[in-house]
Amino acid sequence: MNYRRTPLAALAFALTFAFALPVGVFAADAAPAPKPLRILLLTGGCCHDYAAQKDLLKQGLEARAHVVVEHMHTADKTTRPNFPAHTNPHYADGYDLVIHDECAADISDPAAAQNVLAPHLAGLPGVNLHCAMHSYRVTKEFGKPLAPGAPGALWFDYLGLQSSGHGPQEPIAITFVASDSPITRGLENWTTIKEELYNNVQDPKNFPGHQSLATGKQTVKAKDGTLSDKTSVVVWTNIYGSNHARVFNTTLGHNNLTVNDPRFLDLVTRGVLWATGHLDANGRPAAGYGPQRK
């Protein structure tokens, strides 16, 4: 049978085709999803449950941002844990960011510290958590204020703050002090479980690239029973070296409950995205770098 369209049917067909075409074109031209950020996480050394925390961090970050976290982990629980990064300055080739969560308090060889710092000195962003602040101390004078740029300040120049020790494990009241920072925008103050408050050996503002984001206050009881409050910067950023590497830091994160706290993981995720240039002014991930649907 010879089918013949009526004028009305022909018009309907033409309109359907006309409206369908752009949809197919736009679908074909849609930008592909960005590749995830590759993150190298260093964990291991003294005094912490890194076997559990490495997985808590990986799971928490990958659930919050379009990232893939890969481990450089050692089961060595001494203050001199051995990492390939200590001898290979190219250890971070191919990564978008390195998270230092190692506790290497007695790695004092300047050559090892320089190898660890090499990718950051070349401009690679970094994130540093908790005991990373007390690692790679290349001078026995780390408890005294060191001039930024001095040989003994090698690691502190990268961090943008000098710390030499901590107090007892007691709750820390966190107060955000830079509400205009995209990292802290909209975040609410909170009080941690029992955690270690790291000291500030000198005014952090002495480090030219430093910006304080949060302070922590801890009430400490002396042997005679008297109470006193200690306050230190506990979250900050730094701009490091001539290539202006972005560096995010927090001294929080001793215990597993803190590392697995959504508030801690939200904060570190923002630090990661800020350091790599994927956080907008309102504290939201750049397009394509937020949580991914499974």
C-alpha positions in Angstrom: 0.0 0.0 0.0 1.3 3.4 -0.9 1.4 5.5 2.3 1.0 9.2 1.8 1.5 11.8 4.6 -1.1 14.5 5.1 0.3 18.1 5.3 -0.4 18.0 9.0 1.5 14.8 9.5 4.4 16.0 7.4 4.6 19.2 9.5 4.6 17.2 12.7 7.4 14.9 11.4 9.5 17.9 10.4 9.1 19.6 13.8 10.0 16.4 15.6 13.2 16.0 13.6 14.1 19.7 14.0 13.8 19.5 17.8 15.5 16.1 18.1 18.6 17.1 16.1 20.1 19.6 18.6 19.7 17.2 21.4 21.9 14.6 19.6 24.4 17.3 18.6 24.7 18.6 22.2 25.1 15.1 23.5 27.9 14.4 21.1 29.6 17.6 21.9 29.3 17.4 25.7 32.6 17.7 27.4 33.9 14.4 28.8 34.2 14.0 32.5 37.6 15.2 33.8 40.1 12.7 34.9 40.2 12.2 38.7 43.0 14.0 40.6 45.8 11.5 41.4 46.9 11.8 45.1 49.8 10.1 46.7 49.3 9.5 50.4 52.4 8.8 52.6 51.7 7.0 55.9 53.7 5.2 58.4 56.1 5.7 61.3 55.7 6.2 65.0 52.8 6.5 67.4 49.7 6.3 65.2 47.4 3.7 63.7 48.4 4.4 60.1 47.3 0.9 59.0 43.7 2.0 59.6 44.1 5.8 58.9 45.4 5.3 55.4 42.2 3.6 54.5 40.0 6.0 56.4 41.6 8.9 54.5 41.3 7.2 51.1 37.7 6.3 51.6 36.8 9.7 53.0 38.5 11.7 50.3 37.3 9.6 47.4 33.7 9.8 48.7 33.9 13.6 48.7 35.8 14.6 45.6 36.7 13.2 42.2 40.1 11.9 43.3 42.0 8.6 43.4 44.2 8.1 46.5 47.2 5.8 46.1 49.3 4.7 49.1 53.0 4.9 49.8 52.8 3.1 53.2 55.2 1.4 55.5 54.4 -0.8 58.5 57.6 0.6 60.2 56.4 2.1 63.5 59.7 3.7 64.5 60.6 7.4 64.3 62.8 6.6 61.3 60.4 4.9 58.9 61.9 4.2 55.5 60.2 5.6 52.4 61.3 5.5 48.7 60.7 9.3 48.8 63.8 9.6 51.0 66.1 8.6 48.2 64.1 9.3 45.0 63.3 13.0 44.3 61.0 11.8 41.5 58.7 9.8 43.8 55.7 11.9 43.0 56.0 12.0 39.2 52.5 11.7 37.6 50.6 12.8 40.7 48.6 16.0 41.2 49.2 16.3 44.9 51.1 14.6 47.8 49.6 14.1 51.3 52.2 13.7 54.0 50.8 11.9 57.0 54.0 10.2 58.0 55.6 10.4 61.5 59.4 10.6 60.8 60.5 12.7 63.8 64.1 11.3 63.7 64.7 11.5 60.0 67.2 14.4 60.2 69.3 13.8 57.1 69.1 17.0 55.0 69.5 15.0 51.8 66.4 12.9 52.6 64.4 16.0 53.5 65.5 17.6 50.2 64.4 14.6 48.2 60.9 14.6 49.9 60.6 18.3 49.2 61.8 18.2 45.6 58.4 17.8 43.9 56.9 20.6 46.1 59.9 22.9 45.3 59.1 22.3 41.7 55.5 23.4 42.3 53.6 20.3 43.2 50.8 21.0 45.8 51.0 19.4 49.2 48.8 18.5 52.2 50.3 17.8 55.6 48.5 16.1 58.5 49.3 15.9 62.2 52.7 14.3 62.8 54.0 15.4 59.4 54.7 18.7 61.2 57.3 17.0 63.4 59.1 15.1 60.6 62.3 15.8 58.8 63.8 18.0 61.5 67.3 18.6 60.2 68.6 20.5 63.2 68.7 19.7 66.9 67.6 23.3 67.5 64.1 22.7 66.2 62.6 23.8 69.5 64.0 27.3 69.1 62.6 29.9 66.6 64.4 29.4 63.3 64.6 32.2 60.7 62.7 31.3 57.6 65.2 30.4 54.9 67.8 29.2 57.4 69.3 25.7 56.8 67.5 24.3 59.9 64.2 25.6 58.7 64.1 23.4 55.6 60.9 21.5 56.4 59.3 24.4 58.3 59.7 26.7 55.2 57.6 24.2 53.3 54.9 23.9 56.1 54.8 27.6 56.7 54.8 27.1 60.5 57.3 25.7 63.1 56.2 23.3 65.7 58.3 21.2 68.1 55.9 19.3 70.4 52.4 18.8 71.8 50.5 18.7 75.0 48.4 15.9 76.5 45.4 14.4 74.8 42.4 16.6 75.7 39.5 18.1 73.7 40.5 20.9 71.4 38.0 23.7 70.6 38.4 24.6 67.0 37.6 28.2 65.9 37.8 29.2 62.3 39.5 32.6 61.9 39.4 33.2 58.2 35.8 33.1 57.1 36.6 34.6 53.7 38.8 31.6 52.8 37.2 29.2 50.4 38.5 26.4 52.5 36.7 27.5 55.6 33.7 29.2 54.1 30.5 27.9 55.8 32.3 25.5 58.1 31.2 25.6 61.8 33.5 25.6 64.8 33.6 22.3 66.7 35.3 20.6 69.6 37.3 17.5 69.0 37.5 14.3 71.1 40.7 14.0 73.1 43.5 15.1 70.7 47.0 16.6 70.8 47.4 20.3 70.5 50.6 21.1 68.7 52.6 24.1 69.8 53.7 27.1 67.6 57.3 27.8 68.3 57.1 31.3 66.9 54.5 33.6 65.4 53.4 31.8 62.2 53.2 35.2 60.5 57.0 35.1 60.4 56.7 32.7 57.5 55.8 34.9 54.5 53.4 32.5 52.7 51.5 31.6 55.9 47.7 32.2 56.3 46.0 31.0 59.5 42.6 29.4 59.0 41.7 28.0 62.5 43.0 28.1 66.0 42.6 25.4 68.7 42.2 26.0 72.4 42.9 23.3 74.9 42.5 23.3 78.7 45.4 21.6 80.4 45.7 20.6 84.1 49.1 21.0 85.7 50.5 18.7 88.3 49.3 21.0 91.1 45.7 20.8 89.7 45.6 24.3 88.3 44.0 24.7 84.9 45.3 26.8 82.0 44.3 27.4 78.4 46.7 26.8 75.5 46.0 28.2 72.1 47.8 27.5 68.8 47.1 27.7 65.1 45.9 24.2 64.0 44.8 24.8 60.4 46.7 27.0 57.8 47.9 27.3 54.3 51.3 28.2 52.9 52.7 29.3 49.5 56.0 27.5 49.2 59.1 28.2 47.1 59.8 30.1 43.9 57.2 28.0 42.0 54.5 29.0 44.5 53.3 25.5 45.5 50.0 25.6 47.4 50.3 23.8 50.8 47.4 23.0 53.2 48.1 21.9 56.8 46.4 20.8 59.9 47.8 19.4 63.1 44.6 17.6 63.9 44.3 13.9 63.3 46.0 11.8 66.0 43.2 9.4 66.7 41.1 7.3 64.3 37.8 8.8 65.5 39.1 12.2 64.5 40.4 11.0 61.1 37.0 9.4 60.4 35.1 12.5 61.6 33.1 13.9 58.7 34.1 17.5 59.8 37.8 16.5 59.6 37.4 14.8 56.2 35.4 17.7 54.8 38.1 20.1 55.9 41.0 18.0 54.4 39.0 17.5 51.2 38.7 21.3 50.8 42.4 21.6 51.5 43.1 19.1 48.7 40.9 20.9 46.2 42.2 24.3 47.1 45.8 23.2 46.8 45.2 21.8 43.3 43.1 24.8 42.2 39.8 22.9 42.1 37.8 24.8 44.8 35.7 27.7 44.0 35.3 30.9 46.1 32.3 29.5 47.9 34.1 26.4 49.1 32.5 24.1 46.4 34.4 21.7 44.2 35.1 22.9 40.7 32.9 21.4 38.0 33.5 17.7 37.7 35.5 17.4 40.9 32.8 16.9 43.4 31.5 13.5 44.6 31.0 11.0 41.8 27.9 8.8 41.4 28.8 5.1 41.8 
